[in-house]
Protein backbone atom coordinates (compact mmCIF):
# COMPACT_ATOMS: atom_id res chain seq x y z
CA UNK A 1 0.00 0.00 0.00
CA UNK A 2 1.38 3.40 -0.98
CA UNK A 3 2.08 5.99 1.67
CA UNK A 4 -0.07 9.09 1.06
CA UNK A 5 1.93 12.02 -0.23
CA UNK A 6 2.14 14.96 2.13
CA UNK A 7 1.24 18.27 0.52
CA UNK A 8 3.81 21.03 0.39
CA UNK A 9 1.56 23.13 2.62
CA UNK A 10 1.57 20.35 5.26
CA UNK A 11 5.35 20.04 4.98
CA UNK A 12 5.69 23.80 5.54
CA UNK A 13 3.40 23.59 8.57
CA UNK A 14 5.38 20.63 9.97
CA UNK A 15 8.64 22.54 9.48
CA UNK A 16 7.12 25.59 11.16
CA UNK A 17 6.02 23.53 14.16
CA UNK A 18 9.56 22.19 14.54
CA UNK A 19 11.16 25.63 14.17
CA UNK A 20 8.76 27.42 16.53
CA UNK A 21 9.16 24.58 19.05
CA UNK A 22 12.96 24.84 19.05
CA UNK A 23 13.50 28.58 18.63
CA UNK A 24 11.78 31.72 19.78
CA UNK A 25 9.28 33.50 17.57
CA UNK A 26 11.88 36.17 16.76
CA UNK A 27 14.58 33.61 15.95
CA UNK A 28 12.30 31.79 13.53
CA UNK A 29 12.20 33.21 10.03
CA UNK A 30 9.98 32.31 7.12
CA UNK A 31 13.11 31.94 4.98
CA UNK A 32 14.41 29.29 7.40
CA UNK A 33 11.13 27.39 7.25
CA UNK A 34 11.07 27.64 3.45
CA UNK A 35 14.66 26.36 3.29
CA UNK A 36 13.78 23.42 5.57
CA UNK A 37 11.12 22.37 3.06
CA UNK A 38 13.00 23.36 -0.08
CA UNK A 39 10.52 25.94 -1.33
CA UNK A 40 10.70 29.63 -2.10
CA UNK A 41 9.68 31.90 0.77
CA UNK A 42 7.02 33.42 -1.51
CA UNK A 43 5.23 30.07 -1.47
CA UNK A 44 5.15 30.13 2.34
CA UNK A 45 3.57 33.59 2.15
CA UNK A 46 1.05 32.37 -0.42
CA UNK A 47 0.05 29.40 1.75
CA UNK A 48 -0.11 31.14 5.12
CA UNK A 49 -0.01 34.88 4.60
CA UNK A 50 2.22 36.14 7.37
CA UNK A 51 4.58 34.74 9.97
CA UNK A 52 1.92 35.46 12.60
CA UNK A 53 -0.70 33.46 10.68
CA UNK A 54 1.71 30.56 10.23
CA UNK A 55 2.58 30.66 13.94
CA UNK A 56 -1.11 30.66 14.89
CA UNK A 57 -1.75 27.60 12.74
CA UNK A 58 1.36 25.87 14.11
CA UNK A 59 0.11 26.46 17.66
CA UNK A 60 -3.33 25.09 16.79
CA UNK A 61 -2.03 21.86 15.22
CA UNK A 62 0.45 21.32 18.05
CA UNK A 63 -1.90 21.85 20.98
CA UNK A 64 -5.07 20.43 19.40
CA UNK A 65 -7.46 22.03 21.87
CA UNK A 66 -10.48 20.33 20.29
CA UNK A 67 -8.98 16.95 21.27
CA UNK A 68 -8.29 18.14 24.80
CA UNK A 69 -11.91 19.22 25.18
CA UNK A 70 -13.50 16.21 23.50
CA UNK A 71 -15.92 14.05 25.38
CA UNK A 72 -18.96 14.58 27.49
CA UNK A 73 -19.06 17.54 29.90
CA UNK A 74 -19.72 15.36 32.97
CA UNK A 75 -16.39 13.58 32.46
CA UNK A 76 -14.37 16.57 31.29
CA UNK A 77 -12.17 16.82 34.40
CA UNK A 78 -11.28 13.14 34.10
CA UNK A 79 -10.70 13.46 30.34
CA UNK A 80 -8.35 16.44 30.74
CA UNK A 81 -6.38 14.76 33.55
CA UNK A 82 -6.16 11.47 31.67
CA UNK A 83 -4.90 13.18 28.52
CA UNK A 84 -2.17 14.97 30.45
CA UNK A 85 -0.89 11.73 31.95
CA UNK A 86 -1.50 9.27 29.10
CA UNK A 87 0.02 11.46 26.41
CA UNK A 88 2.93 11.87 28.82
CA UNK A 89 3.35 15.35 27.37
CA UNK A 90 7.06 14.74 27.14
CA UNK A 91 8.95 15.47 23.98
CA UNK A 92 8.59 12.57 21.58
CA UNK A 93 11.75 11.48 19.79
CA UNK A 94 10.33 12.42 16.41
CA UNK A 95 8.93 15.84 17.26
CA UNK A 96 8.17 18.55 19.76
CA UNK A 97 6.10 18.27 22.91
CA UNK A 98 2.83 20.21 23.11
CA UNK A 99 4.30 22.82 25.45
CA UNK A 100 7.52 23.50 23.52
CA UNK A 101 5.93 25.94 21.10
CA UNK A 102 4.49 27.91 24.03
CA UNK A 103 7.67 27.87 26.13
CA UNK A 104 9.89 29.12 23.31
CA UNK A 105 7.59 32.02 22.51
CA UNK A 106 6.74 33.45 25.92
CA UNK A 107 9.21 36.32 25.64
CA UNK A 108 7.81 37.60 22.36
CA UNK A 109 5.06 40.23 22.54
CA UNK A 110 3.86 39.26 19.06
CA UNK A 111 3.77 35.55 19.91
CA UNK A 112 2.17 36.00 23.33
CA UNK A 113 -0.62 37.98 21.72
CA UNK A 114 -1.28 35.07 19.34
CA UNK A 115 -1.01 32.53 22.18
CA UNK A 116 -3.38 34.57 24.34
CA UNK A 117 -5.94 34.71 21.53
CA UNK A 118 -5.59 30.98 20.81
CA UNK A 119 -5.93 29.95 24.45
CA UNK A 120 -8.94 32.20 24.94
CA UNK A 121 -10.77 31.27 21.72
CA UNK A 122 -9.79 27.62 21.36
CA UNK A 123 -9.61 26.47 24.98
CA UNK A 124 -11.12 28.83 27.55
CA UNK A 125 -14.31 29.81 25.69
CA UNK A 126 -15.15 26.26 24.51
CA UNK A 127 -14.39 24.86 27.98
CA UNK A 128 -16.48 27.55 29.64
CA UNK A 129 -19.41 26.69 27.38
CA UNK A 130 -19.26 23.06 28.57
CA UNK A 131 -19.44 23.95 32.27
CA UNK A 132 -22.73 23.82 34.21
CA UNK A 133 -22.18 27.44 35.19
CA UNK A 134 -20.22 28.88 32.26
CA UNK A 135 -17.52 31.28 33.33
CA UNK A 136 -14.29 32.19 31.58
CA UNK A 137 -12.58 32.63 34.94
CA UNK A 138 -13.06 28.97 35.94
CA UNK A 139 -11.99 27.80 32.50
CA UNK A 140 -8.89 30.02 32.67
CA UNK A 141 -7.95 28.54 36.06
CA UNK A 142 -8.31 25.05 34.57
CA UNK A 143 -6.03 26.07 31.68
CA UNK A 144 -3.49 27.51 34.14
CA UNK A 145 -3.48 24.38 36.31
CA UNK A 146 -3.04 22.05 33.34
CA UNK A 147 -0.33 24.21 31.78
CA UNK A 148 1.50 24.64 35.08
CA UNK A 149 1.44 20.94 35.84
CA UNK A 150 2.50 20.16 32.28
CA UNK A 151 5.49 22.49 32.59
CA UNK A 152 6.51 21.15 36.01
CA UNK A 153 6.17 17.54 34.86
CA UNK A 154 7.24 17.53 31.24
CA UNK A 155 9.55 20.50 30.83
CA UNK A 156 11.22 20.79 34.24
CA UNK A 157 10.95 17.01 34.82
CA UNK A 158 10.11 17.35 38.53
CA UNK A 159 10.67 13.87 40.01
CA UNK A 160 7.57 13.78 42.25
CA UNK A 161 5.40 14.45 39.17
CA UNK A 162 6.99 11.97 36.75
CA UNK A 163 5.84 8.59 38.06
CA UNK A 164 2.08 8.04 37.97
CA UNK A 165 1.95 4.27 37.62
CA UNK A 166 -0.49 4.07 40.53
CA UNK A 167 -2.73 6.76 39.03
CA UNK A 168 -2.60 9.03 42.08
CA UNK A 169 -1.45 12.13 40.20
CA UNK A 170 -4.21 11.71 37.64
CA UNK A 171 -6.68 11.24 40.49
CA UNK A 172 -5.44 14.38 42.29
CA UNK A 173 -5.70 16.43 39.10
CA UNK A 174 -9.16 15.07 38.31
CA UNK A 175 -10.40 16.00 41.79
CA UNK A 176 -8.87 19.47 41.56
CA UNK A 177 -10.35 20.13 38.12
CA UNK A 178 -13.78 18.87 39.25
CA UNK A 179 -13.65 21.24 42.21
CA UNK A 180 -12.73 24.20 40.03
CA UNK A 181 -15.35 23.39 37.39
CA UNK A 182 -18.14 22.81 39.92
CA UNK A 183 -17.47 25.80 42.18
CA UNK A 184 -20.03 28.58 42.25
Secondary structure as a PSIPRED ss2 file (coil, helix, strand):
# PSIPRED VFORMAT (PSIPRED V4.0)

   1 X C   1.000  0.000  0.000
   2 X C   1.000  0.000  0.000
   3 X C   1.000  0.000  0.000
   4 X C   1.000  0.000  0.000
   5 X C   1.000  0.000  0.000
   6 X C   1.000  0.000  0.000
   7 X C   1.000  0.000  0.000
   8 X H   0.000  1.000  0.000
   9 X H   0.000  1.000  0.000
  10 X H   0.000  1.000  0.000
  11 X H   0.000  1.000  0.000
  12 X H   0.000  1.000  0.000
  13 X H   0.000  1.000  0.000
  14 X H   0.000  1.000  0.000
  15 X H   0.000  1.000  0.000
  16 X H   0.000  1.000  0.000
  17 X H   0.000  1.000  0.000
  18 X H   0.000  1.000  0.000
  19 X H   0.000  1.000  0.000
  20 X H   0.000  1.000  0.000
  21 X H   0.000  1.000  0.000
  22 X H   0.000  1.000  0.000
  23 X C   1.000  0.000  0.000
  24 X C   1.000  0.000  0.000
  25 X C   1.000  0.000  0.000
  26 X C   1.000  0.000  0.000
  27 X C   1.000  0.000  0.000
  28 X C   1.000  0.000  0.000
  29 X C   1.000  0.000  0.000
  30 X H   0.000  1.000  0.000
  31 X H   0.000  1.000  0.000
  32 X H   0.000  1.000  0.000
  33 X H   0.000  1.000  0.000
  34 X H   0.000  1.000  0.000
  35 X H   0.000  1.000  0.000
  36 X H   0.000  1.000  0.000
  37 X H   0.000  1.000  0.000
  38 X C   1.000  0.000  0.000
  39 X C   1.000  0.000  0.000
  40 X C   1.000  0.000  0.000
  41 X H   0.000  1.000  0.000
  42 X H   0.000  1.000  0.000
  43 X H   0.000  1.000  0.000
  44 X H   0.000  1.000  0.000
  45 X H   0.000  1.000  0.000
  46 X H   0.000  1.000  0.000
  47 X H   0.000  1.000  0.000
  48 X H   0.000  1.000  0.000
  49 X C   1.000  0.000  0.000
  50 X C   1.000  0.000  0.000
  51 X H   0.000  1.000  0.000
  52 X H   0.000  1.000  0.000
  53 X H   0.000  1.000  0.000
  54 X H   0.000  1.000  0.000
  55 X H   0.000  1.000  0.000
  56 X H   0.000  1.000  0.000
  57 X H   0.000  1.000  0.000
  58 X H   0.000  1.000  0.000
  59 X H   0.000  1.000  0.000
  60 X H   0.000  1.000  0.000
  61 X H   0.000  1.000  0.000
  62 X H   0.000  1.000  0.000
  63 X H   0.000  1.000  0.000
  64 X C   1.000  0.000  0.000
  65 X H   0.000  1.000  0.000
  66 X H   0.000  1.000  0.000
  67 X H   0.000  1.000  0.000
  68 X H   0.000  1.000  0.000
  69 X C   1.000  0.000  0.000
  70 X C   1.000  0.000  0.000
  71 X C   1.000  0.000  0.000
  72 X C   1.000  0.000  0.000
  73 X H   0.000  1.000  0.000
  74 X H   0.000  1.000  0.000
  75 X H   0.000  1.000  0.000
  76 X H   0.000  1.000  0.000
  77 X H   0.000  1.000  0.000
  78 X H   0.000  1.000  0.000
  79 X H   0.000  1.000  0.000
  80 X H   0.000  1.000  0.000
  81 X H   0.000  1.000  0.000
  82 X H   0.000  1.000  0.000
  83 X H   0.000  1.000  0.000
  84 X H   0.000  1.000  0.000
  85 X H   0.000  1.000  0.000
  86 X H   0.000  1.000  0.000
  87 X C   1.000  0.000  0.000
  88 X C   1.000  0.000  0.000
  89 X C   1.000  0.000  0.000
  90 X C   1.000  0.000  0.000
  91 X C   1.000  0.000  0.000
  92 X C   1.000  0.000  0.000
  93 X C   1.000  0.000  0.000
  94 X C   1.000  0.000  0.000
  95 X C   1.000  0.000  0.000
  96 X C   1.000  0.000  0.000
  97 X C   1.000  0.000  0.000
  98 X C   1.000  0.000  0.000
  99 X C   1.000  0.000  0.000
 100 X H   0.000  1.000  0.000
 101 X H   0.000  1.000  0.000
 102 X H   0.000  1.000  0.000
 103 X H   0.000  1.000  0.000
 104 X C   1.000  0.000  0.000
 105 X C   1.000  0.000  0.000
 106 X C   1.000  0.000  0.000
 107 X C   1.000  0.000  0.000
 108 X C   1.000  0.000  0.000
 109 X H   0.000  1.000  0.000
 110 X H   0.000  1.000  0.000
 111 X H   0.000  1.000  0.000
 112 X H   0.000  1.000  0.000
 113 X H   0.000  1.000  0.000
 114 X H   0.000  1.000  0.000
 115 X H   0.000  1.000  0.000
 116 X H   0.000  1.000  0.000
 117 X H   0.000  1.000  0.000
 118 X H   0.000  1.000  0.000
 119 X H   0.000  1.000  0.000
 120 X H   0.000  1.000  0.000
 121 X H   0.000  1.000  0.000
 122 X H   0.000  1.000  0.000
 123 X H   0.000  1.000  0.000
 124 X H   0.000  1.000  0.000
 125 X H   0.000  1.000  0.000
 126 X H   0.000  1.000  0.000
 127 X H   0.000  1.000  0.000
 128 X H   0.000  1.000  0.000
 129 X H   0.000  1.000  0.000
 130 X H   0.000  1.000  0.000
 131 X C   1.000  0.000  0.000
 132 X C   1.000  0.000  0.000
 133 X C   1.000  0.000  0.000
 134 X C   1.000  0.000  0.000
 135 X C   1.000  0.000  0.000
 136 X H   0.000  1.000  0.000
 137 X H   0.000  1.000  0.000
 138 X H   0.000  1.000  0.000
 139 X H   0.000  1.000  0.000
 140 X H   0.000  1.000  0.000
 141 X H   0.000  1.000  0.000
 142 X H   0.000  1.000  0.000
 143 X H   0.000  1.000  0.000
 144 X H   0.000  1.000  0.000
 145 X H   0.000  1.000  0.000
 146 X H   0.000  1.000  0.000
 147 X H   0.000  1.000  0.000
 148 X H   0.000  1.000  0.000
 149 X H   0.000  1.000  0.000
 150 X H   0.000  1.000  0.000
 151 X H   0.000  1.000  0.000
 152 X H   0.000  1.000  0.000
 153 X H   0.000  1.000  0.000
 154 X H   0.000  1.000  0.000
 155 X H   0.000  1.000  0.000
 156 X C   1.000  0.000  0.000
 157 X C   1.000  0.000  0.000
 158 X C   1.000  0.000  0.000
 159 X H   0.000  1.000  0.000
 160 X H   0.000  1.000  0.000
 161 X H   0.000  1.000  0.000
 162 X H   0.000  1.000  0.000
 163 X C   1.000  0.000  0.000
 164 X C   1.000  0.000  0.000
 165 X C   1.000  0.000  0.000
 166 X C   1.000  0.000  0.000
 167 X C   1.000  0.000  0.000
 168 X H   0.000  1.000  0.000
 169 X H   0.000  1.000  0.000
 170 X H   0.000  1.000  0.000
 171 X H   0.000  1.000  0.000
 172 X H   0.000  1.000  0.000
 173 X H   0.000  1.000  0.000
 174 X H   0.000  1.000  0.000
 175 X H   0.000  1.000  0.000
 176 X H   0.000  1.000  0.000
 177 X H   0.000  1.000  0.000
 178 X H   0.000  1.000  0.000
 179 X H   0.000  1.000  0.000
 180 X H   0.000  1.000  0.000
 181 X H   0.000  1.000  0.000
 182 X H   0.000  1.000  0.000
 183 X C   1.000  0.000  0.000
 184 X C   1.000  0.000  0.000
